Amino acid sequence: MKKKILQNEILYIERQQTKSIIFLKGKEYGVYETITALAERLTTDFIRISQSYIVNKAIIAGIEGNSVILKNGLELPIGRTYRKTVLEAYYQNK
């Protein structure tokens, strides 16, 4: 069954082995699509923070060391390759 997910409902997306998990508030959906393909379809309201994660910028509460802290308290790792871009985007949106 196909489910249409509105982008503003997405908190973050995580790559797990052969599929990507889309996390919403209180729900999650697994899709057999690469995280790169999903990233290409998302607006600039999202940022890739590592090879495994894409985050909705609106739910970023802060950055501590090499992690993004989400408003729900979840801590996600920032990949070395993405660190500069993540920091620039975070401080630009403050």
Buried (B, 14 or more C-beta within 10 A) or exposed (E): EEEEEEEEEBBBBBBEEEBBBBBEEEEEBEBEEEBEEBBEEBEEEBBBBBEBBBBBBEBBEEBEEBBBBBEEEBEBBBBEEBBEBBEEBBEEEE
